[in-house]
Amino acid sequence: MVELDFDESAGLLYCRFYDRMDSIKATQASVIFTDKLAALRHSSASDQPTAMTTAASSPVSQIIFDLDQVDYVSSRFMRLCMQAAKQVQQGRFRIVNTKPQVMKVFKVASLGELFEVS
């Protein structure tokens, strides 16, 4: 469903999604994604004397969603994409390896204007 890899030196959270991202799987992926972000923030905050956990202090500075193995996305998955985009500075969230039928959904929803989809 989803595999998350974090490159600490680059601050990159790389998320590979598998199968159809229907509402159920997208909700499960959202929980996994949110838990991973929280764990990364917690470990980063515990490393610092002032344990302020804000988006600015997050060790994640870039997020990439790889959709190479995805042939369908639901509106719930698109909400996950918007949630992820809010976790980093503008231009630091990207969706890559998008199949044509999935790309069409992002274009119709005008989400390709909010973040890079390729």
C-alpha distances in whole Angstrom, upper triangle without the diagonal:
4,7,10,14,17,20,23,26,24,23,20,16,14,10,8,6,5,6,8,8,11,12,11,7,9,11,8,7,11,12,10,11,15,15,15,17,19,19,20,23,24,25,26,29,30,31,33,36,36,32,32,28,28,26,29,28,25,24,21,23,21,17,15,12,12,11,12,10,9,12,13,12,14,17,14,12,15,17,14,15,19,18,17,20,22,21,23,26,26,25,23,20,19,16,16,16,16,17,20,19,16,19,21,20,20,23,24,23,25,22,23,26,25,22,22,20,20
4,7,10,13,16,19,22,20,19,16,12,10,7,5,4,6,9,11,10,13,14,13,9,9,11,9,6,9,11,8,9,12,13,11,14,17,16,17,20,21,21,23,25,26,27,30,33,32,29,29,25,25,23,25,25,21,20,18,20,17,14,12,10,10,10,12,10,10,14,14,13,15,17,15,12,15,16,12,13,17,16,14,17,19,18,20,23,23,22,20,17,16,14,14,15,15,17,20,20,17,19,22,20,19,23,24,23,24,21,22,25,23,20,20,18,19
4,7,10,13,16,19,18,17,14,10,8,6,5,7,8,12,14,13,17,18,16,13,13,15,12,9,12,12,9,9,13,13,11,13,16,15,15,18,20,19,21,24,25,25,28,31,31,28,28,24,24,22,24,24,20,18,16,18,16,13,12,10,10,11,12,12,13,17,17,17,19,20,18,15,18,18,15,15,19,17,15,18,20,18,19,22,23,22,19,17,16,15,15,15,16,19,22,22,19,21,24,23,22,25,27,25,26,23,23,26,24,21,20,19,19
4,7,10,13,16,15,13,10,7,6,5,6,9,12,15,17,16,19,19,18,15,14,15,13,10,12,12,9,8,11,11,8,10,13,12,12,15,17,16,17,20,21,22,24,27,27,25,24,21,21,19,21,20,16,15,12,15,13,10,10,9,10,13,14,14,15,19,19,18,20,21,19,16,18,18,14,14,17,16,13,16,18,15,16,20,21,20,17,15,15,14,15,16,17,20,24,24,21,22,25,24,22,25,27,26,26,22,23,25,23,20,19,19,19
4,7,9,12,12,11,8,6,5,6,8,12,14,18,20,19,22,23,22,19,18,19,17,14,15,16,12,11,14,13,10,11,14,13,11,15,17,15,16,19,20,20,23,26,26,24,24,21,21,19,20,19,16,13,11,14,12,10,10,11,11,14,16,16,18,22,22,21,23,24,22,19,20,21,17,17,19,18,15,17,19,16,16,19,21,20,16,15,15,15,15,17,19,22,25,26,23,24,27,26,24,27,30,28,28,24,24,26,24,21,20,20,20
4,6,9,9,7,6,5,6,9,12,15,18,21,23,21,25,25,24,21,20,21,19,16,16,17,13,11,14,13,9,10,13,11,9,12,14,13,13,16,18,17,19,23,23,21,21,18,18,16,17,16,12,10,8,11,10,9,10,12,14,17,18,19,21,24,25,23,25,26,23,20,22,22,18,17,19,18,14,16,18,14,14,17,19,18,15,14,15,16,17,19,21,24,27,28,25,25,29,28,25,28,31,29,28,25,24,26,23,20,20,20,21
4,6,6,6,5,6,8,11,14,17,20,24,26,24,28,28,28,25,23,24,23,19,20,20,17,15,17,17,13,13,16,14,11,14,16,14,13,17,18,17,19,23,23,22,22,19,19,17,18,16,13,10,9,10,10,10,11,14,15,19,20,21,23,27,27,26,28,28,26,23,24,24,21,20,22,20,17,18,19,16,15,17,19,18,14,15,16,17,17,19,22,25,29,30,27,27,30,29,27,30,32,31,30,26,25,27,24,21,20,21,21
4,5,5,7,8,11,14,17,20,23,27,29,27,30,30,30,27,25,26,24,21,21,21,18,16,17,17,13,13,15,13,10,12,14,12,10,14,15,13,15,19,20,19,19,17,17,16,15,13,11,7,8,10,11,12,14,17,18,22,23,25,26,30,30,29,30,30,28,25,26,26,22,21,23,21,17,19,19,16,15,17,20,19,15,16,18,20,20,23,25,29,32,33,30,29,33,32,29,32,35,32,32,28,27,28,26,23,22,24,24
4,6,8,11,13,16,19,23,26,30,31,30,33,33,33,30,28,29,28,24,24,25,22,20,21,20,17,16,18,17,13,15,17,15,13,16,18,15,17,20,21,21,21,19,19,18,16,15,13,9,10,10,11,14,15,18,20,24,25,27,28,32,32,31,33,33,31,28,28,28,25,23,25,23,20,20,21,18,16,17,20,19,15,17,18,21,21,24,26,30,33,34,31,30,34,33,31,33,36,34,33,29,28,29,26,23,23,24,25
4,5,9,11,14,17,21,24,28,29,27,31,31,31,28,26,27,26,23,23,24,21,18,20,20,16,15,18,17,14,15,18,16,14,18,20,18,19,22,23,22,21,19,19,16,15,15,12,9,8,8,8,11,12,16,17,21,22,24,26,29,30,28,30,30,28,25,25,25,22,20,22,21,17,17,18,16,13,14,17,15,12,14,15,17,18,20,23,27,29,31,28,27,31,30,27,29,32,30,29,26,24,25,23,20,19,21,21
4,7,10,13,16,19,23,26,28,25,29,29,29,26,24,25,24,20,20,20,18,15,16,17,13,12,14,14,10,12,15,13,11,15,17,15,16,20,20,19,18,16,15,13,12,11,9,6,5,5,6,8,11,14,16,20,22,24,25,28,28,26,28,28,26,23,23,23,19,18,19,18,14,14,15,12,10,12,15,14,11,12,14,17,18,21,23,26,29,30,27,26,30,29,26,28,31,29,28,24,23,24,21,18,18,20,21
4,6,10,13,16,19,23,24,22,25,26,26,23,21,22,21,18,18,19,16,13,15,16,12,11,15,14,11,13,16,15,14,17,19,18,20,23,23,21,21,18,17,14,15,14,11,9,6,6,5,6,8,11,13,16,18,20,21,24,25,23,25,25,23,20,20,20,17,16,17,16,12,13,15,12,10,12,14,13,9,10,11,13,14,17,19,23,25,27,23,23,26,26,23,25,28,26,25,21,21,22,19,16,16,17,18
4,6,10,13,16,20,21,19,22,22,22,19,17,19,18,14,14,15,13,10,12,13,9,9,12,12,10,12,15,15,14,17,19,19,20,24,24,21,21,18,17,14,15,15,11,9,6,8,6,5,6,9,11,14,16,18,18,22,22,20,22,22,20,17,18,18,14,13,15,14,10,12,14,11,11,13,15,14,11,10,11,12,13,16,18,21,24,25,22,21,25,24,21,24,27,24,24,20,20,22,19,16,16,16,17
4,7,10,13,17,18,17,20,21,21,18,16,18,17,13,14,16,13,10,13,14,11,12,15,15,13,16,19,18,18,21,23,22,24,28,27,25,24,21,20,18,19,19,15,13,10,11,8,6,5,6,7,11,13,14,15,19,19,18,20,21,19,16,17,18,14,13,16,15,11,13,16,13,13,16,17,15,12,10,10,10,10,13,15,18,21,22,19,19,23,22,20,22,25,23,23,20,19,21,19,16,15,15,15
4,6,10,13,15,13,17,18,18,14,13,15,14,10,11,13,10,8,12,13,11,12,15,15,14,17,19,19,20,22,24,24,26,30,29,26,26,22,21,19,21,21,17,16,12,14,11,8,6,5,6,9,11,12,12,16,16,15,17,18,16,13,14,15,12,11,14,14,11,13,16,14,14,17,18,17,14,11,10,9,10,12,13,16,19,20,17,17,21,19,18,21,23,22,22,18,18,21,19,16,15,14,15
4,7,10,12,12,15,17,17,13,13,15,14,10,13,15,12,11,15,16,14,15,18,18,18,20,23,22,23,26,27,28,30,33,33,30,29,26,25,22,24,24,21,19,16,17,14,11,8,6,5,6,8,8,9,13,14,14,16,18,17,13,15,17,13,13,16,16,14,16,19,17,18,21,21,19,17,14,12,10,10,10,11,14,17,18,15,16,20,19,18,21,23,22,22,19,19,22,20,17,16,14,14
4,7,9,8,12,14,14,10,10,13,11,8,11,13,12,11,15,16,15,16,19,20,20,22,24,24,25,28,29,30,32,35,35,32,31,27,26,24,26,26,23,22,19,20,17,13,11,7,6,6,8,6,7,10,11,11,13,15,14,11,13,15,12,12,16,16,14,16,19,18,19,22,22,21,18,15,13,11,11,11,11,13,16,16,13,15,18,16,16,19,21,20,21,18,18,22,20,18,17,15,15
4,7,8,11,14,13,10,10,14,12,10,13,15,14,14,17,18,17,20,22,22,23,25,27,27,28,31,32,33,35,39,38,35,34,31,30,27,30,30,26,25,22,24,21,17,14,11,9,7,8,5,5,9,10,11,14,16,15,12,15,17,15,15,19,19,17,20,23,22,23,26,26,24,22,19,17,14,13,12,12,13,16,15,13,16,18,17,18,21,22,21,23,21,21,24,23,21,20,17,17
4,6,9,12,12,9,10,14,13,11,15,17,16,16,20,21,20,22,25,25,26,28,30,30,32,34,35,36,38,42,41,38,37,33,32,30,33,33,29,29,25,27,24,20,17,14,12,9,9,6,5,7,8,9,12,15,15,12,15,18,16,16,20,20,19,22,25,24,26,28,28,26,25,21,19,16,15,14,13,12,15,14,12,15,17,16,17,20,21,21,23,21,21,25,24,22,21,18,18
4,6,9,10,8,9,12,12,11,14,16,16,17,19,21,21,23,25,26,27,29,31,32,33,35,36,37,39,42,41,38,37,33,32,30,33,33,30,29,26,27,24,20,18,14,13,10,11,8,6,6,5,6,9,12,12,10,13,15,14,15,18,19,19,21,23,24,25,28,27,26,25,21,19,16,16,15,13,12,14,12,10,14,15,13,15,18,18,18,21,19,20,23,23,21,21,18,18
4,7,8,5,5,9,10,9,11,13,14,14,16,18,19,20,22,23,24,26,28,29,30,32,34,35,37,40,38,35,34,30,29,26,29,30,27,27,23,25,22,18,16,12,12,10,12,10,7,8,6,5,6,9,8,6,10,12,11,12,15,15,15,18,20,21,22,25,24,23,22,18,17,14,15,15,13,13,15,13,10,14,15,12,13,17,17,16,19,16,18,21,20,19,19,16,17
4,6,5,6,8,10,10,12,14,15,16,18,20,21,22,24,25,26,28,30,31,32,34,36,37,39,42,40,37,35,32,30,28,31,32,29,29,26,27,25,21,19,16,16,13,16,13,10,10,7,6,5,8,7,7,10,12,12,14,16,17,17,20,22,23,25,27,26,26,25,21,20,17,18,18,16,16,17,14,12,15,16,13,15,18,17,16,19,18,19,23,22,21,21,19,20
4,6,5,6,9,10,10,12,14,15,16,18,20,21,22,24,26,27,28,30,31,32,34,36,37,40,38,35,33,30,29,27,30,31,28,29,26,27,25,21,20,17,18,16,19,17,13,14,10,8,6,7,5,7,10,10,11,13,15,15,17,19,20,21,24,27,26,26,25,22,21,19,21,21,18,19,20,17,15,18,18,15,16,19,18,16,20,18,20,23,22,21,22,20,22
4,5,5,6,9,10,11,13,14,15,17,19,20,21,23,25,26,27,29,30,32,33,35,37,39,38,34,33,29,29,27,31,31,28,29,26,28,26,22,21,18,19,17,19,17,14,15,12,11,9,11,8,9,13,13,12,15,17,17,18,21,22,22,25,28,28,28,27,23,23,20,22,22,20,21,22,20,17,20,21,18,19,23,22,20,23,21,23,26,24,24,25,23,25
4,5,5,6,8,10,11,12,14,15,16,18,20,21,22,24,26,27,28,30,31,33,35,38,37,33,32,28,28,26,29,29,26,26,24,25,23,19,18,15,15,14,16,14,11,13,11,10,9,12,9,8,12,13,11,14,16,16,16,19,21,21,23,26,26,26,24,21,20,18,19,19,18,18,21,18,16,19,20,17,18,22,22,20,23,20,22,25,23,22,23,21,22
4,5,5,6,9,10,10,12,14,15,16,18,20,21,22,24,25,27,28,30,31,33,36,34,31,30,26,25,23,26,27,23,24,21,23,20,17,16,13,14,13,16,14,11,13,11,8,8,9,6,5,9,9,7,10,13,12,13,16,17,18,20,23,23,23,21,18,17,15,17,18,16,17,19,17,14,17,18,15,15,19,19,17,19,17,19,22,20,19,20,18,20
4,5,5,6,9,10,10,12,14,15,16,18,20,21,22,24,26,27,28,30,32,34,33,29,28,24,24,22,26,26,23,24,21,23,22,18,18,15,17,16,19,18,15,17,14,12,10,10,7,7,11,10,8,12,14,12,13,17,17,18,21,24,24,24,23,19,20,18,20,21,20,21,23,21,18,20,21,18,18,22,22,19,21,19,21,24,21,21,22,21,23
4,5,5,6,9,10,11,12,14,16,17,19,20,21,23,24,26,27,29,31,33,32,29,28,24,24,23,26,26,23,23,21,23,22,18,18,15,17,16,19,17,15,17,15,13,13,14,10,10,14,13,10,14,16,14,15,18,19,18,21,25,25,26,23,20,20,19,21,21,20,22,24,22,19,22,24,21,20,24,24,22,24,22,24,26,24,23,24,22,24
4,5,5,6,9,10,11,12,14,15,16,18,20,21,22,24,26,27,29,32,31,27,26,23,22,20,24,24,20,20,18,20,18,15,14,12,13,13,16,14,13,16,14,12,12,13,10,8,12,11,8,11,14,12,12,15,17,16,18,22,22,22,20,17,17,15,17,18,17,19,22,20,17,19,21,19,18,22,23,20,22,19,21,23,21,19,20,19,21
4,5,5,6,8,10,11,12,14,15,16,18,20,21,22,24,26,27,30,28,25,24,20,19,18,21,21,18,19,16,18,17,14,14,12,15,15,18,17,15,18,16,13,12,12,9,8,11,9,6,9,11,9,9,13,14,13,16,19,20,21,19,16,16,15,18,20,19,21,23,22,18,20,22,19,18,22,22,19,21,18,20,22,19,18,20,19,21
4,5,5,6,9,10,10,12,14,15,16,18,20,21,22,24,26,28,27,24,23,19,19,18,21,21,18,19,17,20,19,16,17,15,17,18,21,20,18,21,19,16,16,16,12,12,14,12,10,13,14,12,12,16,16,15,18,21,23,23,21,18,19,19,21,23,22,24,27,25,22,24,26,23,22,25,26,23,25,22,24,25,23,21,23,22,25
4,6,5,6,9,10,10,12,14,15,16,18,20,21,23,25,28,27,23,23,19,19,18,21,21,17,17,15,18,17,14,15,13,15,16,19,18,17,20,19,17,17,18,14,13,16,14,11,13,16,13,12,16,17,15,18,21,23,23,20,18,18,18,20,21,21,23,26,25,22,24,26,23,22,26,27,24,26,22,24,26,23,22,22,22,24
4,5,5,6,9,10,11,12,14,15,17,18,20,21,23,26,25,22,21,17,17,15,18,18,14,14,12,15,14,11,12,11,13,15,18,17,17,20,19,16,16,17,13,12,14,12,9,11,13,10,9,12,13,11,14,17,19,19,16,14,15,15,17,19,19,22,25,24,20,22,24,22,20,24,25,22,23,20,21,23,20,18,19,19,21
4,5,5,6,9,10,11,12,14,15,16,18,20,21,24,23,19,18,14,14,13,16,16,13,14,12,15,15,13,14,14,17,18,21,21,20,23,21,18,18,17,14,13,15,13,9,12,13,9,9,12,12,10,13,17,19,20,17,15,17,17,20,22,22,25,27,27,23,24,26,24,22,25,26,23,24,21,22,24,20,19,21,21,24
4,5,5,6,9,10,10,12,14,15,16,18,20,23,22,18,18,14,15,14,18,17,13,14,13,17,17,15,17,16,19,20,23,22,22,25,24,21,21,21,17,16,18,16,13,15,16,13,12,16,16,13,16,20,22,23,20,18,20,20,22,24,25,27,30,29,26,27,29,27,25,29,30,27,28,24,26,27,24,23,24,24,26
4,5,5,6,9,10,11,12,14,15,17,19,22,21,18,18,14,15,14,17,15,12,12,10,14,14,12,14,14,16,19,21,21,21,24,23,21,22,22,18,17,19,17,14,15,17,13,12,15,15,12,14,18,20,21,18,16,18,18,20,22,23,26,29,29,25,26,29,27,25,28,30,27,28,24,25,27,23,21,22,23,24
4,5,5,6,8,10,11,12,14,16,17,20,19,16,15,11,11,10,13,12,8,9,8,11,12,11,13,14,17,19,22,23,22,25,24,22,22,21,18,17,18,16,13,14,15,11,10,13,12,9,11,15,17,18,15,14,16,18,20,23,23,26,29,29,25,26,28,26,24,27,29,26,26,22,23,25,21,19,21,22,24
4,5,5,6,9,10,10,12,14,15,18,17,13,13,9,10,10,13,12,9,11,11,14,15,14,17,18,21,23,26,26,25,28,27,24,24,23,20,19,20,18,15,17,17,13,12,15,14,11,14,17,20,21,18,18,20,21,24,26,27,30,33,32,28,29,32,29,27,30,32,28,29,25,27,27,24,23,24,25,27
4,5,5,6,8,10,10,12,15,17,17,13,14,11,13,13,15,13,10,10,11,15,16,15,18,19,21,23,26,26,26,29,28,26,26,26,23,21,23,21,18,19,20,17,15,18,17,14,16,20,22,23,20,19,22,22,24,27,28,31,34,34,30,31,33,31,29,32,34,31,31,28,29,30,27,25,26,27,29
4,5,5,6,9,10,11,13,16,16,13,13,10,12,11,13,10,7,7,8,12,13,13,16,17,20,23,25,26,26,29,29,26,27,26,23,22,23,21,18,18,19,16,14,17,16,12,14,17,20,21,17,17,19,21,23,25,27,30,33,33,29,30,33,31,28,32,33,31,30,27,27,28,25,23,24,25,27
4,6,5,6,8,10,11,14,13,10,9,6,8,8,10,8,5,7,8,11,14,14,18,19,22,25,28,28,28,31,30,28,28,27,24,23,23,21,18,19,19,16,14,16,15,11,13,16,19,21,17,18,20,22,25,28,29,32,35,35,31,31,34,32,29,32,34,31,30,27,28,28,25,23,25,26,28
4,5,5,6,9,10,12,12,9,9,7,10,12,13,10,9,10,12,15,17,18,21,22,25,28,30,30,30,34,33,30,30,29,26,25,26,24,21,22,22,19,17,20,18,15,17,20,23,24,21,21,24,26,28,31,32,35,38,37,34,34,37,35,32,35,37,34,34,30,31,32,28,27,28,30,32
4,5,5,6,9,12,12,10,12,10,13,14,14,11,10,9,12,15,17,18,21,22,25,28,30,30,31,34,34,31,32,31,28,27,28,26,23,24,24,21,19,21,20,17,18,21,24,25,22,22,24,26,28,30,32,35,38,38,35,35,38,36,34,37,38,36,35,32,32,33,30,28,29,30,32
4,6,5,7,10,10,9,10,8,11,11,11,8,7,6,10,13,15,17,20,22,25,28,30,31,31,35,34,32,32,32,29,27,28,26,23,23,23,20,18,20,19,15,16,18,22,23,19,20,23,25,27,30,32,35,38,38,35,35,38,36,33,36,38,35,34,31,31,32,28,26,27,29,31
4,5,5,8,7,5,6,6,9,11,11,8,8,9,12,15,18,19,23,25,28,31,33,34,34,37,36,34,34,33,30,29,29,27,24,25,24,21,20,21,20,16,17,19,23,25,22,22,26,28,30,33,34,38,40,40,37,37,40,37,35,38,39,36,36,32,33,33,29,28,30,31,33
4,5,7,8,6,9,9,13,15,15,11,12,12,15,18,21,22,25,27,30,33,35,35,36,39,38,36,36,35,32,31,32,30,27,28,28,24,23,25,23,19,20,23,27,28,25,25,28,30,32,35,36,40,43,43,39,39,42,40,38,41,42,39,39,35,36,36,33,31,33,34,36
4,7,9,8,11,11,14,16,15,11,12,11,15,17,20,22,25,27,30,33,35,36,36,40,39,37,37,37,34,32,33,31,28,28,29,26,24,25,24,20,20,23,26,27,24,25,28,30,32,35,36,40,43,43,40,40,43,41,38,41,43,40,39,36,36,37,33,31,32,34,36
4,6,6,9,10,13,15,13,10,12,12,15,17,21,23,26,29,31,34,37,38,38,41,41,38,39,38,35,33,34,32,29,29,29,26,24,25,23,20,20,22,26,27,24,26,29,31,33,36,38,41,44,45,41,41,44,42,39,41,43,40,39,36,37,36,33,31,33,35,37
4,6,9,12,14,17,16,12,15,15,19,21,24,26,30,32,35,38,40,41,41,45,44,41,41,40,37,36,36,34,32,32,31,28,27,28,26,23,23,25,28,30,27,29,32,35,37,40,41,45,47,48,44,44,47,45,42,44,46,43,42,39,40,39,36,34,36,38,40
4,6,9,11,14,13,10,13,15,18,20,23,25,29,31,34,37,40,41,41,44,43,40,40,38,35,34,34,32,30,30,29,26,25,26,24,21,21,23,26,28,26,27,31,33,36,39,40,44,46,46,43,42,45,43,40,42,44,41,40,37,38,37,33,32,34,37,39
4,6,9,13,12,9,11,13,16,18,22,23,27,29,32,34,37,38,38,41,40,37,36,35,32,31,32,29,27,27,27,23,23,24,21,18,19,21,25,27,24,25,29,31,34,37,38,41,44,44,40,40,43,40,37,40,42,38,38,34,36,35,31,31,32,35,37
4,6,10,9,7,10,12,15,17,20,21,25,27,30,33,36,37,36,39,38,35,35,33,30,29,29,27,25,25,24,21,20,21,18,16,17,19,22,25,22,23,27,29,32,35,36,40,42,42,38,38,40,38,35,38,39,36,35,32,33,32,29,28,30,32,35
4,7,8,6,7,10,12,14,17,18,22,24,27,30,33,33,33,36,34,31,31,29,26,26,26,23,21,22,21,17,17,18,15,13,14,16,20,22,20,20,24,26,29,32,33,36,38,38,34,34,37,34,32,34,36,32,32,28,30,29,26,25,27,29,32
4,5,5,6,10,11,12,15,17,20,22,26,28,31,32,31,34,33,30,29,27,25,24,24,21,19,20,18,15,15,15,12,10,11,13,16,19,17,18,21,24,27,30,31,34,36,36,32,32,34,32,29,31,33,30,29,26,27,26,22,22,24,27,29
4,5,5,9,9,9,12,13,17,19,22,25,28,29,29,31,30,27,27,25,23,22,21,18,17,16,15,12,12,12,9,6,7,9,13,15,13,14,18,20,23,27,27,31,33,33,29,29,31,29,26,28,30,26,25,22,23,23,19,18,21,23,26
4,6,8,9,9,12,14,18,21,24,27,30,32,31,34,33,30,30,28,26,25,24,22,20,19,18,16,14,14,11,9,9,9,13,15,13,15,19,22,25,28,29,33,35,35,31,30,33,31,28,30,32,29,27,24,25,24,20,19,22,24,27
4,6,9,9,13,15,19,22,25,28,31,32,32,35,34,31,31,30,27,26,25,23,21,21,20,17,16,16,14,11,11,12,16,18,15,17,21,23,26,29,30,34,36,37,33,32,35,33,30,32,34,31,30,27,27,27,23,22,24,26,29
4,5,7,10,12,16,18,21,24,27,28,28,31,30,28,28,27,24,23,23,21,18,18,18,15,13,14,12,9,9,11,15,16,13,14,18,20,23,26,27,31,33,34,30,29,32,30,27,30,32,29,28,24,25,25,22,20,21,24,26
4,6,9,11,15,17,20,23,26,27,27,31,30,28,29,28,26,24,24,22,19,19,19,17,14,15,14,11,10,12,16,17,13,14,17,20,22,25,26,30,33,33,30,29,32,31,28,30,33,30,29,25,26,26,23,20,21,23,25
4,6,7,11,14,17,20,22,24,24,27,27,24,25,25,23,20,20,19,16,15,16,14,11,11,12,8,7,10,13,14,10,11,13,16,18,21,23,26,29,30,26,25,29,27,24,27,29,26,26,22,22,22,19,17,18,19,21
4,7,10,14,17,20,22,24,24,27,27,25,26,25,23,21,20,20,17,15,15,14,11,11,11,8,6,7,10,10,7,9,12,15,17,21,22,26,28,29,26,24,28,26,23,25,28,25,24,20,20,20,17,15,16,18,20
4,7,10,13,16,19,21,21,24,24,22,23,23,21,19,18,18,15,13,14,13,10,9,11,9,6,8,10,9,5,6,8,11,13,17,18,22,24,25,22,21,24,23,20,22,25,23,21,18,17,18,15,12,12,14,16
4,7,10,13,16,18,17,20,20,18,20,19,18,15,15,15,12,10,12,11,7,8,10,8,7,10,11,10,6,5,7,9,11,14,15,19,21,22,19,18,21,20,17,20,23,20,20,16,16,17,14,11,11,12,14
4,6,10,12,14,14,17,18,16,18,19,18,14,14,15,12,10,12,13,9,10,13,12,11,13,13,11,8,6,5,6,7,10,12,16,18,19,16,15,19,18,15,18,21,19,19,15,14,16,14,11,10,10,11
4,6,9,11,11,14,14,12,15,16,15,11,11,13,10,8,12,12,9,10,14,13,13,15,15,13,11,8,6,5,6,9,9,13,16,16,13,13,16,15,13,16,19,17,17,14,13,16,14,11,10,9,10
4,6,8,9,12,13,13,16,17,17,13,14,16,13,11,15,16,13,14,18,17,17,19,18,16,14,11,9,6,5,6,7,11,14,15,12,12,16,16,14,17,20,19,19,16,15,18,17,14,12,10,10
4,5,5,8,10,10,13,15,15,11,12,15,13,12,15,16,14,16,19,19,19,21,20,18,17,13,11,7,6,5,5,8,11,12,9,10,13,13,12,15,17,17,18,15,14,18,17,15,13,10,10
4,6,8,11,12,16,18,18,15,16,19,17,15,19,20,18,19,23,22,22,24,23,21,19,16,13,10,7,5,6,7,11,12,10,11,15,15,15,17,20,20,20,18,17,20,20,17,15,12,11
4,7,10,11,15,18,18,14,16,19,17,16,20,21,19,21,24,24,24,26,26,23,22,19,16,13,11,9,9,9,12,12,11,13,16,16,16,19,21,21,22,20,19,23,23,20,18,15,14
4,6,8,11,14,14,11,13,16,15,14,18,19,18,19,22,23,23,25,24,23,21,18,15,12,11,9,8,7,11,10,8,11,13,12,13,16,18,17,19,17,17,21,20,18,17,14,13
4,7,11,14,15,12,14,17,16,16,19,21,20,21,24,25,26,28,26,24,24,20,17,14,13,11,8,7,9,7,6,10,11,11,13,15,16,16,19,17,17,21,21,19,18,15,14
4,7,10,11,10,11,14,14,14,17,19,19,20,23,24,25,27,25,24,24,20,18,14,14,13,10,9,10,7,6,10,10,9,11,14,14,14,17,15,16,20,20,19,18,15,15
4,7,8,6,7,10,11,11,13,15,15,17,19,21,22,24,23,22,21,17,16,12,14,14,11,11,12,9,7,10,10,8,9,12,12,12,14,13,14,17,17,16,16,13,15
4,5,5,7,9,10,11,13,14,16,17,19,21,23,25,23,23,23,19,18,15,17,17,14,14,15,12,10,12,12,9,10,14,13,11,14,13,15,18,17,17,18,16,18
4,5,5,6,9,10,11,12,14,15,17,19,21,23,21,22,22,18,17,15,18,19,16,17,17,14,12,13,13,9,10,13,12,9,12,11,14,16,15,16,18,16,18
4,5,5,6,9,10,10,12,14,16,17,20,22,21,22,21,17,17,16,18,19,17,18,19,17,14,16,16,12,12,16,15,12,15,13,16,18,17,17,18,17,20
4,5,5,6,9,10,10,12,14,16,18,20,19,19,18,15,14,12,15,16,14,15,17,15,11,13,14,11,11,14,15,12,14,12,14,17,15,14,16,14,16
4,5,5,6,9,10,11,13,15,16,18,17,17,17,13,13,11,14,16,13,15,16,14,11,12,13,9,8,11,12,9,11,8,11,13,12,11,13,12,15
4,5,5,6,9,10,11,13,15,17,16,17,17,14,14,13,17,19,17,19,20,18,15,15,16,13,11,15,15,11,13,10,13,15,12,13,15,15,18
4,5,5,6,9,10,11,13,16,16,16,15,12,13,12,15,17,16,18,20,19,15,16,17,14,13,16,17,14,15,12,14,16,13,13,15,14,17
4,5,5,6,9,10,12,14,13,13,12,9,9,8,12,15,13,16,18,17,13,13,15,13,10,14,15,12,13,9,11,13,10,9,11,11,14
4,5,5,6,9,11,12,11,12,12,9,11,11,15,18,16,19,20,19,16,15,17,14,11,14,15,12,12,8,11,12,9,9,12,12,16
4,6,5,7,10,12,12,14,13,10,12,13,17,20,19,21,23,22,18,18,20,17,15,18,19,15,16,12,15,15,12,12,14,15,19
4,5,5,7,10,11,12,10,7,10,11,14,17,17,20,22,22,18,18,20,18,15,18,20,17,16,13,14,15,12,10,13,13,16
4,5,6,8,7,8,8,5,8,10,14,17,17,20,21,22,18,17,19,17,14,16,18,15,14,11,12,12,9,7,10,12,15
4,6,7,8,10,10,9,12,14,18,21,20,24,25,25,21,20,22,20,17,19,21,17,16,13,15,14,11,10,13,16,19
4,7,9,11,9,9,12,14,18,21,21,25,26,26,23,22,25,22,19,22,24,20,20,16,17,17,14,13,15,17,20
4,6,8,6,7,11,14,17,20,21,24,26,27,23,22,25,23,20,22,24,21,20,16,17,16,13,11,13,16,18
4,6,6,8,11,15,18,21,22,26,27,28,24,23,25,24,20,22,24,21,19,16,16,15,12,11,13,16,19
4,6,7,10,13,16,20,20,24,24,25,22,20,22,21,18,19,21,19,16,13,13,12,9,8,10,14,16
4,6,7,11,13,17,17,21,22,23,20,18,21,20,16,17,20,18,16,13,12,11,9,6,7,11,13
4,7,10,13,16,17,21,23,24,21,19,22,21,18,19,22,20,18,15,14,14,11,8,9,12,14
4,7,10,14,14,18,20,21,17,16,19,18,14,16,19,17,16,12,11,12,10,6,7,9,12
4,6,10,11,14,16,18,14,13,16,16,12,14,17,16,15,11,10,11,10,6,5,6,8
4,7,7,11,13,14,11,10,13,13,10,13,16,15,14,11,9,12,11,8,6,5,6
4,6,9,12,14,11,10,14,14,12,14,17,17,16,14,12,15,14,11,8,6,5
4,6,10,12,10,9,13,14,13,15,18,18,18,16,14,17,17,14,11,8,6
4,7,8,6,6,10,10,10,12,14,15,15,13,12,15,16,13,11,7,6
4,6,5,6,9,10,11,12,14,16,16,15,14,17,19,16,14,10,9
4,5,5,6,9,10,10,12,14,15,15,13,17,18,17,15,11,10
4,5,5,7,9,10,11,13,15,14,14,17,19,18,16,13,12
4,5,5,7,9,10,11,13,12,11,15,16,15,14,10,10
4,5,5,6,9,10,10,10,9,12,14,12,11,7,8
4,5,5,6,9,10,10,10,13,15,14,14,10,11
4,5,5,6,9,9,9,13,14,14,14,11,13
4,6,5,6,5,6,9,10,10,10,8,10
4,5,5,6,6,8,10,11,11,9,11
4,5,8,9,11,13,14,14,13,15
4,5,8,9,10,12,13,12,15
4,5,6,8,10,11,11,14
4,5,5,7,9,8,12
4,6,6,6,6,9
4,6,7,9,12
4,7,9,13
4,6,10
4,7
4
